[in-house]
Amino acid sequence: MKPTNYFLFDFMDFDLDLKRDESLWKAGQPTAVSERNGDILVSVPFQKQLLQNDMAPDTSVPREEYTLVIRQYEPGILRLFIGFGEAQISDQSEMLQYSGRIKRIPLHANFSNGLYTITDEAGTLRAVINTQEPLLDRWSTLLPDPQDTLDLRLFPDGKHEVRLAAYDHFSPPRYDALPIGFCKCNGQKERATLAFECKLNECFAGTGERFEKMDLSGQTFFLKNQDGQGVNNRRTYKNIPFYLSSRHYGVFYHTSAHSKLSLAGQSTRSVEFLSDQALLDVFVIGGDCPEQIIQSYRDLTGYPSMPPLWSYGIWMSRMTYFSADEVNAICQRLRAEHYPCDVIHLDTGWFKTDWLCEWKFNKERFPDPETFIQNLKKHGFRITLWQLPYVAEDAEQIDEARQHHYICQLTKQQASEGSNFSALDYAGTIDFTNPEAKAWYQQLLKRLLDMGVAAIKTDFGENIHMDAVYQGMKPELLNNLYALLYQKAAFEITKQTTGSGIQWARAAWAGCQRYPLHWGGDSCSSWEGMAGSLRGGLHFGLSGFAFWSHDVPGFYTLPNFMNSVVADDVYVRWTQFGVFSSHIRYHGTNKREPWHYPHIAPIVKRWWNLRYKLIPYLLQESQKATHSGKTILQALIFHHADDPVCWHIDDQYYFGDDMLVAPVMNSEGIRDVYLPEGNWVDFFTGEHISGNQWLKDLHVPLDKMPVYLREGVEIPVYPEHVECTDEMDMNKVVKIKIDGSFKGFTV
């Protein structure tokens, strides 16, 4: 019978039926500790294990010894690196972009009574390595030595302890986690694992745009970007190898390899990480609150840049507008009926053939695109365009792309066999590891940006052709990283050409937060779709991203993907959610303009007007987010990490630092609201309410929404009605003091 449900065959993915020469190597007790250039070098022996449920050392094979590097940075970051003899520690990475706050801190090791105590020059404790001799007992001759392990405790900020999972076993042969291990297949090192100790009631969040409940404890995730096809499943467009713990630490796994992360899922005693790359480069970050930890993560991987003013207005779109005449008619009606709006997005239909991306306007339906774009700009509308990072077989650029290797190439064997790629419905993925391909792609965009296009929708990018050759990287390492290279190319040429750094992106990996902004993908126009979107946005904000949006009122409909009607209450409630998001775009498989929903259109218009009044507040909060660890959509734990209730709330959030928002996500218009500690004021009535309590069974009419302000704050608002952000004069901004004189804000 095939072994199941044990560490080796479950978490480590060993399969004896594959008939491969696979082996697992387990870390043992260090044999030496030394200093070099401020780093601590730990000599760690690894012993091959027998492939069985009750693991045991394969003593017929000699141990192999490798060096674990421990490096300390300000602020509160401790780095563990082990390359298993095939890679060296390096800061050269697309994912890393160190801020000026990052500084190397030299470490020193002192040995006494079997313990290596590692401190910095100020004497602050940073790590402890236990090498004490094991105690012999009557089991010592029957079982492997339980002390033959890597017992390492870390103190990244000098206060909070994070320990490797050195003793997660039933008896020493039956392990549920290993502190460090690696695998071999046919003599080649191919996978690596590392585990941290987990405590009772420890909670976790982050890991990307996760459509799960707030506390991710008990979950195991595959960090592999893919088309999520909705927001109510385990697939996700945005995996980020970073998580937060309620024990005041976070971990960034510096890799782009497909990986598995178990947050007390495989074992409730451990957080386990398995990488398809035989290398471990792990940044452990300590801090007193999530915002502090996330800022340190941004110190490593980069800070978000500030989006332009116009991007905070309403974006109007659907899949898709097909002509200049159609767009002009919609814009004219928006202005005639005084719906404020800043952006019109052209999705898949602006090409010669719908979905056939050639980066050129259809000459019949858009006969003079430059004049079309400039005329709309005169009326306060920016145009953004959809495209994707693949070249189709029928695209006019296909021969050029193949000849110059701008797209991925067939392997020699595939070419000799006359094969085509098996993945994706396109001839090839643009190879952003090739600098010439990047420049070629940027010129395709530049021609459009020179016409006056404001931004590009960098759609897709989660999947690439895996059975292909790329110039600078193997596809197994490129797949997750691809989003970063793709979006960086589009962002850079947009900023260079227009002066504004912005795009509208779906996929993401570590570092993509530098290139805003991202949206939540293809959600269903339903209450479940809205709830899944919000959950994804909250975890995304806890993964280093400041700016995030979603399709209002959901992308597709049920039961008919394209043609089922969106319910009026879903449209209104999702509009309210959008107003209190960093950016708001209407998009979907059928009509999204508010006049197609006549019974609720007046309500929608009032909420759009509120959005524009709140733009000064949004700008203020966005500026904060670009140089701190803050995000616009903040989970309650941003401010209340020590309140256990807040680790389990995923249907409320802070909008910036001072507004607490509780979207209604049901047709009954009833919900409970949790007010954390503090004094609160109802945004719309001015009622003062004490915190640290639940407000039960609130009845919320369709034109209302539960929003609360911190008592005593000042909120900047725009006092006049505008049709677009071009009409805003920031000298007119007023600040509303939320005190006893505040009587509520009218929608």
C-alpha positions in Angstrom: 0.0 0.0 0.0 1.3 3.5 -0.9 2.4 5.5 2.2 0.0 8.4 2.9 -0.5 11.2 5.3 3.0 11.4 6.7 5.5 14.3 6.3 7.6 12.6 3.7 4.8 11.6 1.3 2.3 14.3 2.1 4.1 17.7 2.6 7.4 16.7 0.9 5.6 15.2 -2.2 7.6 12.0 -2.4 6.0 9.4 -4.6 7.6 6.0 -4.7 5.6 5.0 -7.8 7.6 7.4 -9.9 10.5 5.0 -9.9 12.9 7.9 -9.5 16.0 8.0 -7.3 14.7 10.4 -4.8 16.0 11.1 -1.3 15.4 13.5 1.6 18.3 14.9 3.6 17.7 16.2 7.1 19.7 18.9 9.0 21.6 17.7 12.0 23.4 19.4 14.9 25.9 22.1 13.7 29.5 21.1 13.8 31.0 24.6 13.8 30.0 28.3 14.1 32.3 31.1 12.8 32.2 34.8 11.8 33.0 36.3 8.4 32.5 39.9 7.4 29.8 40.4 10.0 27.9 37.2 9.0 27.6 34.1 11.1 28.4 30.9 9.3 27.0 27.7 10.7 28.3 24.4 9.4 25.3 22.1 9.2 25.6 18.3 8.4 22.8 16.7 6.5 22.0 13.0 6.6 20.1 11.0 4.0 16.8 9.5 5.3 15.2 6.2 4.5 12.0 6.7 2.5 9.5 5.3 4.9 6.8 6.7 7.3 9.2 6.2 10.2 12.1 8.1 8.8 15.5 7.0 9.9 19.1 7.9 8.9 20.5 6.0 6.0 23.9 5.3 7.6 25.2 3.6 4.5 25.5 7.1 2.9 28.0 9.6 4.3 26.7 13.0 5.6 27.0 16.1 3.5 27.9 19.4 5.1 26.7 22.9 4.0 26.9 26.4 5.3 24.0 28.3 6.8 24.5 32.1 6.6 22.9 34.3 9.3 22.9 38.0 8.4 21.3 40.9 10.3 19.8 44.1 9.0 18.2 47.2 10.3 15.3 47.5 10.9 14.7 44.2 12.7 15.4 41.8 9.8 17.4 38.6 10.1 18.3 36.6 7.0 18.9 32.9 6.7 20.6 31.6 3.6 21.7 28.1 2.6 22.5 27.3 -1.1 23.6 23.7 -0.6 26.9 24.3 -2.2 25.4 25.4 -5.5 24.5 29.1 -4.9 25.9 32.0 -2.9 24.0 34.7 -1.0 23.3 37.7 -3.2 21.3 40.9 -3.2 21.0 40.9 -7.0 17.4 40.1 -7.6 14.4 41.6 -9.4 12.4 41.1 -6.2 14.8 43.0 -4.0 15.0 46.8 -4.0 16.6 47.9 -0.7 15.5 51.2 0.8 17.9 53.6 2.6 16.7 52.1 5.9 18.3 48.8 5.2 21.7 48.5 6.9 23.9 45.5 7.5 24.6 44.9 11.2 27.7 42.9 12.1 27.1 39.8 14.3 29.3 38.1 16.8 29.1 34.6 18.2 30.0 33.5 21.8 30.1 29.9 22.9 29.3 28.7 26.4 27.7 25.6 27.9 26.7 24.2 24.6 25.0 27.4 23.4 26.2 29.8 20.7 24.8 33.2 21.6 24.8 35.6 18.6 24.6 39.3 19.3 25.2 42.5 17.4 27.8 45.2 18.3 25.3 46.8 20.8 24.9 43.5 22.6 21.4 42.9 21.4 20.5 39.2 21.2 19.8 38.1 17.7 20.0 34.3 17.7 20.8 31.3 19.9 22.1 27.9 18.6 21.8 24.9 20.9 24.5 22.3 20.5 24.2 20.7 23.9 25.0 17.0 24.2 21.9 14.8 24.3 20.8 13.0 27.4 21.1 9.2 27.1 18.2 7.1 28.2 16.9 3.6 27.6 15.5 4.5 24.2 18.9 5.8 22.9 19.9 2.5 21.4 16.6 2.0 19.7 15.7 5.4 18.2 17.7 8.1 16.3 19.1 10.8 18.5 16.3 13.4 19.0 19.0 16.0 19.6 20.6 15.5 16.3 18.8 18.5 14.8 19.2 22.2 14.0 18.0 24.0 17.2 18.0 27.7 16.2 16.1 30.5 17.9 16.0 33.9 16.1 15.3 37.4 17.5 15.2 39.5 14.4 14.2 42.7 16.2 15.9 41.7 19.5 12.6 41.1 21.2 10.3 38.6 19.5 11.4 35.0 19.2 11.0 32.9 16.1 12.3 29.3 16.4 13.0 26.7 13.8 10.8 23.6 14.2 13.5 21.4 15.6 11.3 18.9 17.5 8.1 18.5 15.6 7.8 14.7 15.8 5.9 11.9 17.5 9.0 9.9 18.1 12.3 10.9 16.4 11.7 8.8 13.3 8.1 10.0 12.7 8.5 13.7 11.8 5.8 16.2 11.0 8.3 19.0 10.1 12.0 19.5 9.7 14.0 22.6 10.6 15.8 22.4 7.3 16.1 19.7 4.7 16.7 19.3 1.0 15.9 16.6 -1.6 17.8 15.0 -4.4 16.5 13.4 -7.5 18.8 11.3 -9.7 21.7 12.9 -7.9 20.6 16.5 -8.4 19.4 18.7 -5.6 15.9 19.9 -6.4 13.8 20.9 -3.4 14.3 22.5 0.0 12.2 22.8 3.1 12.3 25.0 6.2 9.9 25.1 9.2 9.3 27.5 12.0 7.7 26.6 15.3 4.0 27.6 15.7 2.4 28.4 19.0 -1.1 27.7 20.4 -3.7 30.1 18.9 -1.2 31.7 16.6 -2.9 33.4 13.6 -1.6 34.2 10.2 -2.5 36.5 7.3 -1.1 37.7 4.0 0.5 35.3 1.3 -1.1 37.4 -1.5 -4.6 37.9 -2.7 -6.0 35.0 -0.6 -9.8 34.5 -0.9 -9.9 32.9 2.5 -11.0 34.0 6.0 -8.8 36.4 7.8 -6.9 33.9 10.0 -5.2 31.5 7.6 -4.1 29.1 10.3 -4.7 25.5 9.3 -4.3 26.2 5.6 -1.7 25.0 3.1 -1.2 27.0 0.0 0.6 26.4 -3.3 2.5 29.6 -4.2 2.0 29.2 -7.9 0.4 32.0 -9.9 -2.5 31.0 -12.1 -5.7 32.3 -13.6 -7.9 32.3 -10.6 -11.1 32.2 -12.7 -13.1 33.8 -9.8 -12.5 34.8 -6.2 -14.1 31.9 -4.4 -11.5 29.1 -4.7 -7.9 28.3 -3.9 -6.5 29.4 -7.2 -5.2 32.9 -7.2 -3.6 35.4 -9.5 -1.4 36.9 -6.9 0.7 34.7 -4.7 3.2 36.6 -2.4 5.8 34.5 -0.5 5.3 36.6 2.6 3.1 36.1 5.7 2.3 37.8 8.9 2.0 36.2 12.3 0.0 37.3 15.4 3.3 36.7 17.3 4.7 40.0 15.9 6.9 38.7 13.1 6.7 38.1 9.4 8.6 36.0 6.9 9.6 36.7 3.3 10.8 33.7 1.3 13.0 35.2 -1.3 12.3 32.9 -4.3 10.2 32.8 -7.4 10.1 29.0 -7.5 6.8 27.2 -7.2 6.4 26.6 -3.5 4.2 25.2 -0.8 3.4 27.1 2.4 1.6 25.4 5.3 0.5 27.7 8.1 -0.1 25.2 10.9 -1.8 23.1 8.3 0.4 20.0 7.8 1.3 20.2 11.5 -0.3 22.6 14.1 3.1 22.9 15.7 4.9 24.3 12.6 4.8 26.8 9.7 6.4 24.8 6.8 7.8 26.0 3.6 8.7 23.8 0.6 10.4 25.2 -2.5 10.9 23.5 -5.8 14.3 25.3 -5.8 17.2 23.7 -3.8 17.9 27.0 -2.1 16.6 28.8 1.0 16.8 32.5 1.3 14.5 33.6 4.1 14.1 37.1 5.7 12.6 36.9 9.2 11.1 40.3 10.2 10.2 41.4 13.7 8.1 44.3 14.8 5.6 45.6 17.3 2.7 45.8 14.8 1.7 44.6 11.3 2.4 48.0 9.8 5.9 48.0 11.1 6.6 44.5 9.8 5.2 45.4 6.4 7.3 48.5 6.2 10.4 46.4 6.8 9.2 44.1 4.0 8.9 47.1 1.7 12.4 48.1 2.8 13.5 44.9 1.2 11.3 44.7 -1.9 10.3 48.3 -2.7 7.7 50.9 -1.9 4.6 51.7 -3.9 4.8 54.8 -6.1 2.0 57.4 -6.0 -0.7 57.0 -8.6 -1.9 60.2 -10.5 -4.8 62.2 -9.3 -7.1 61.2 -12.2 -6.8 57.6 -11.3 -8.8 58.1 -8.1 -11.9 59.1 -10.1 -14.5 56.7 -11.6 -13.3 54.3 -14.3 -16.1 53.1 -16.7 -15.7 49.9 -18.7 -17.3 46.7 -19.9 -16.2 43.8 -22.0 -16.1 45.6 -24.3 -16.6 48.8 -26.2 -16.2 48.3 -30.0 -16.0 51.7 -31.6 -15.2 55.4 -31.1 -18.9 56.3 -31.8 -20.0 53.9 -28.9 -17.5 55.4 -26.5 -18.4 59.0 -27.5 -22.1 58.4 -26.9 -21.4 57.0 -23.4 -19.1 59.9 -22.5 -21.7 62.4 -23.7 -24.4 60.9 -21.6 -22.2 60.7 -18.5 -21.6 64.5 -18.8 -25.2 65.3 -19.8 -26.6 63.5 -16.8 -23.8 64.8 -14.5 -22.2 61.5 -13.6 -18.6 62.3 -12.5 -16.1 60.1 -14.4 -12.4 60.3 -15.3 -11.5 57.1 -17.2 -13.0 55.1 -20.1 -11.4 51.8 -20.5 -11.3 49.9 -23.9 -11.1 46.2 -23.3 -10.7 43.5 -25.9 -12.6 45.1 -28.7 -10.3 48.0 -29.9 -8.3 45.7 -32.2 -9.0 44.6 -35.8 -10.4 41.4 -34.3 -11.8 41.1 -30.8 -9.2 39.5 -28.5 -6.5 39.4 -31.3 -4.0 41.6 -29.5 -1.8 43.5 -32.1 -1.4 46.8 -30.2 -3.2 48.7 -33.0 -6.6 50.3 -33.3 -9.1 49.0 -35.7 -9.0 51.5 -38.6 -12.7 51.1 -39.4 -14.2 51.5 -36.0 -11.5 53.9 -34.7 -10.6 55.8 -37.8 -8.6 58.6 -36.1 -7.6 57.3 -32.7 -5.4 60.2 -31.8 -8.1 62.8 -32.4 -10.6 60.5 -30.6 -8.4 60.3 -27.5 -7.5 64.0 -27.5 -11.2 65.1 -27.8 -12.1 62.9 -24.9 -9.3 64.4 -22.9 -10.6 67.9 -23.5 -13.8 66.7 -21.7 -12.0 65.2 -18.8 -11.8 61.5 -19.9 -8.6 59.5 -20.1 -8.5 56.4 -22.2 -6.9 53.2 -21.0 -6.3 50.1 -23.1 -6.4 46.3 -22.6 -3.7 44.0 -23.9 -1.8 40.9 -22.8 1.8 39.5 -22.9 1.3 36.8 -25.5 1.6 37.0 -29.3 -1.0 35.1 -31.2 -0.3 33.0 -34.3 -2.5 35.3 -36.4 -1.0 38.6 -35.0 0.9 40.7 -37.5 3.9 40.8 -35.2 4.3 37.0 -35.1 7.1 36.6 -37.7 9.1 39.5 -36.2 8.6 38.2 -32.7 9.8 34.7 -33.6 12.7 35.8 -35.8 14.2 38.1 -33.1 13.3 35.8 -30.1 11.0 38.4 -28.6 8.8 35.5 -27.6 9.7 32.2 -26.0 11.1 29.5 -28.3 10.5 25.8 -28.9 13.1 23.4 -27.5 15.3 21.8 -30.1 13.4 18.6 -29.7 10.1 20.3 -30.2 11.4 22.2 -33.3 12.7 18.9 -34.8 9.4 17.3 -34.2 7.4 20.2 -35.6 5.6 20.7 -32.3 3.6 23.6 -31.1 3.3 24.6 -27.5 0.9 22.7 -25.4 -0.1 25.6 -23.0 -2.1 28.7 -23.7 -3.9 29.6 -26.9 -1.1 31.8 -28.1 2.0 31.2 -30.2 4.3 32.5 -27.5 4.9 34.4 -24.3 6.8 37.7 -24.6 10.3 36.9 -23.1 10.9 39.7 -20.7 14.2 38.0 -19.7 15.5 39.2 -23.1 16.3 43.0 -22.9 15.6 43.3 -26.6 12.2 41.8 -26.2 11.4 44.2 -23.4 12.4 47.2 -25.5 10.3 45.9 -28.4 7.3 45.5 -26.2 7.8 49.0 -24.7 7.9 50.5 -28.2 4.5 48.8 -29.0 3.1 50.6 -25.9 4.9 53.9 -26.6 3.1 54.4 -29.9 -0.2 54.2 -28.0 1.0 56.3 -25.1 2.2 59.0 -27.6 -1.3 59.2 -29.0 -2.5 60.2 -25.5 -3.4 56.8 -24.0 -3.2 57.3 -20.2 -2.4 53.7 -19.0 -2.3 50.1 -20.1 -4.2 47.2 -18.6 -1.5 44.6 -18.1 -3.9 41.7 -18.1 -2.9 38.0 -17.6 0.7 37.1 -16.9 -0.1 34.5 -14.3 0.7 31.7 -16.7 3.5 31.3 -19.2 4.4 28.6 -21.7 6.2 26.2 -19.4 7.4 23.9 -22.2 9.5 26.6 -23.8 13.0 28.2 -23.7 13.5 31.7 -22.3 16.7 33.6 -22.7 17.5 34.4 -19.1 15.7 31.9 -16.9 14.1 28.5 -16.7 10.3 28.6 -16.9 10.0 27.0 -13.5 11.6 30.1 -11.9 10.1 32.6 -14.4 6.4 31.6 -14.0 5.8 33.5 -10.7 8.4 36.2 -11.4 6.9 36.9 -14.8 4.2 39.3 -13.5 7.0 41.5 -12.0 9.0 41.7 -15.2 5.9 42.3 -17.4 4.5 45.0 -15.2 7.8 46.7 -14.7 8.2 47.0 -18.4 4.8 48.6 -18.9 5.1 50.8 -15.8 8.5 52.2 -16.8 7.5 53.2 -20.4 4.2 54.6 -19.2 5.9 56.8 -16.6 8.6 57.8 -19.1 6.1 58.8 -21.8 3.2 60.3 -19.8 4.9 61.3 -16.6 2.5 59.2 -14.6 3.5 55.8 -13.3 0.4 53.6 -13.4 -1.1 50.4 -14.9 -4.0 48.1 -14.3 -2.6 44.7 -13.5 -4.1 41.3 -12.4 -1.1 39.0 -11.6 1.5 39.8 -8.9 4.5 38.4 -7.1 6.9 39.9 -4.5 8.0 43.4 -5.7 5.0 44.1 -7.9 3.8 46.6 -5.2 6.3 49.0 -6.7 4.2 49.3 -9.8 0.5 50.1 -9.0 -2.1 49.3 -9.4 -3.7 45.9 -9.2 -7.2 44.7 -9.3 -8.9 41.6 -8.0 -9.7 39.6 -11.1 -12.8 38.0 -12.5 -15.2 38.0 -9.6 -18.8 36.8 -9.8 -21.5 39.5 -9.6 -23.0 38.0 -6.4 -22.7 38.4 -2.6 -20.2 35.6 -2.6 -18.1 37.3 -5.2 -18.2 40.5 -3.3 -17.2 38.8 -0.1 -14.4 36.9 -1.8 -13.1 40.1 -3.4 -12.9 41.9 0.0 -11.1 39.0 1.6 -8.6 39.0 -1.3 -8.0 42.7 -0.9 -7.5 42.5 2.8 -4.8 39.8 2.5 -3.3 41.6 -0.4 -2.9 44.7 1.7 -1.2 42.6 4.4 1.2 41.4 1.7 2.9 44.7 1.0 0.5 46.3 -1.5 -1.0 49.7 -1.0 -3.3 50.1 -4.0 -6.0 47.6 -5.0 -9.3 47.6 -6.8 -12.0 45.2 -8.0 -14.6 45.0 -10.8 -17.8 46.8 -9.7 -20.3 45.1 -9.5 -18.4 41.9 -10.3 -17.1 40.6 -13.6 -19.3 37.8 -14.7 -22.9 36.7 -14.0 -24.6 33.5 -13.0 -26.1 31.3 -14.3 -25.2 32.8 -17.7 -21.7 34.0 -17.8 -22.3 36.9 -20.2 -26.0 37.6 -20.1 -27.6 37.2 -16.7 -28.7 40.5 -15.2 -26.9 41.9 -12.2 -29.2 42.4 -9.3 -29.9 46.1 -8.4 -28.9 45.6 -4.7 -25.6 43.9 -5.7 -24.9 46.8 -8.0 -25.5 49.4 -5.2 -23.7 47.6 -2.4 -20.7 46.9 -4.6 -20.7 50.5 -5.6 -20.5 51.5 -2.0 -17.6 49.0 -1.5 -15.9 50.6 -4.5 -16.3 54.1 -3.2 -14.3 53.1 -0.2 -11.5 51.3 -2.1 -8.3 52.9 -3.3 -9.6 52.9 -6.9 -13.0 52.2 -8.4 -13.6 50.7 -11.8 -16.9 49.4 -13.3 -16.3 46.4 -15.5 -18.0 43.1 -16.5 -19.2 40.8 -19.2 -22.3 43.0 -19.9 -23.5 46.6 -19.6 -22.2 48.4 -16.5 -23.3 52.0 -17.1 -25.7 53.1 -14.3 -28.6 54.2 -16.5 -29.0 50.5 -17.5 -30.2 50.1 -13.9 -32.8 52.9 -13.8 -34.4 52.0 -10.4 -31.1 52.6 -8.6 -29.3 55.0 -10.9 -30.1 58.1 -8.6 -28.5 56.2 -5.6 -25.5 55.3 -7.6 -24.9 58.9 -8.7 -25.0 60.2 -5.1 -22.3 57.7 -4.1 -20.2 58.7 -7.1 -20.4 62.3 -6.0 -19.3 61.1 -2.5 -16.3 59.4 -4.0 -15.1 62.7 -5.5 -15.6 64.5 -2.2 -13.4 61.9 -0.5 -10.5 62.1 -3.0 -8.5 64.6 -0.9 -8.7 62.1 2.0 -7.6 59.4 -0.4 -4.6 61.4 -1.6 -3.6 62.1 2.0 -3.8 58.4 2.9 -2.0 57.3 -0.3 0.9 59.6 0.4 1.3 57.9 3.8 1.2 54.5 2.1 4.1 55.3 -0.3 6.6 55.8 2.5 5.3 53.5 5.3 3.9 50.1 5.7 0.3 51.2 5.3 -2.3 50.4 2.7 -5.6 52.0 1.7 -7.7 49.0 2.4 -6.6 47.9 5.9 -7.6 44.8 7.8 -8.6 45.6 11.4 -5.4 44.0 12.6 -3.4 46.9 11.2 -4.6 48.9 14.2 -5.7 46.1 16.6 -3.2 43.3 16.2 -3.6 42.4 19.9 -7.4 42.1 19.7 -8.1 38.5 19.0 -11.5 39.3 17.6 -9.9 41.4 14.8 -7.9 38.3 13.6 -11.2 36.8 12.6 -13.0 39.7 10.9 -12.9 39.7 7.1 -16.0 41.7 6.2 -14.9 45.1 7.7 -11.9 47.2 7.1 -10.2 50.6 7.7 -10.3 52.9 4.7 -7.1 54.7 5.4 -6.3 55.3 9.0 -9.5 57.0 10.2 -12.5 55.4 8.5 -14.0 52.1 9.5 -16.2 50.6 6.7 -18.6 47.6 7.0 -20.0 46.8 3.5 -23.5 45.2 3.4 -23.3 41.9 1.5 -26.8 40.5 1.6 -30.3 41.3 0.2 -31.8 41.7 3.7 -29.7 44.8 4.4 -28.8 43.5 7.9 -25.4 43.0 9.4 -23.4 43.0 12.6 -20.6 45.5 13.0 -17.6 45.2 15.4 -16.3 48.5 16.7 -12.8 48.0 18.1 -11.4 49.9 21.0 -11.8 53.7 20.8 -14.5 56.3 20.3 -16.4 56.3 17.0 -18.7 58.6 15.1 -21.2 57.5 12.5 -20.1 59.2 9.3 -23.6 59.8 8.0 -25.5 60.7 11.3 -22.8 62.1 13.6 -23.8 59.7 16.4 -21.1 59.0 18.9 -20.5 55.4 19.9 -18.1 53.7 22.2 -15.9 51.0 20.8 -15.0 47.5 22.0 -18.5 46.3 21.2 -20.6 44.6 18.6 -23.5 46.5 17.0 -25.9 43.6 16.4 -28.6 43.3 13.6 -28.1 46.8 12.1 -30.8 47.5 9.5 -29.2 49.3 6.6 -31.3 50.8 3.9 -30.0 50.3 0.3 -28.9 53.9 0.1 -26.9 53.7 3.3 -23.8 52.0 4.5 -22.1 51.6 8.0 -19.1 53.9 8.0 -17.5 55.2 11.2 -14.8 57.8 11.9 -12.3 58.0 14.8 -13.5 60.7 17.2 -11.3 63.8 17.0 -9.8 63.3 13.6 -9.9 65.8 10.7 -11.0 64.6 7.2 -10.1 66.6 4.1 -12.9 66.7 1.6 -13.7 68.5 -1.6 -16.7 70.8 -1.0 -18.1 71.2 -4.6 -19.6 69.0 -7.2 -17.1 68.2 -10.1 -17.5 66.2 -13.3 -13.9 64.9 -13.2 -10.7 65.5 -11.3 -9.5 68.0 -13.9 -12.0 70.4 -12.3 -10.6 70.1 -8.8 -8.8 73.0 -7.3 -7.0 71.6 -4.2 -6.9 75.1 -2.7 -10.6 74.6 -2.1 -10.2 71.5 0.0 -11.8 71.8 3.5 -11.2 69.8 6.6 -14.1 68.5 8.7 -13.4 68.1 12.4 -15.0 64.9 13.8 -16.1 66.3 17.1 -19.3 67.3 18.9 -20.1 69.8 16.2 -20.1 67.1 13.4 -23.7 66.2 12.5 -23.0 63.7 9.7 -22.1 63.7 6.1 -24.8 63.7 3.4 -24.5 61.4 0.4 
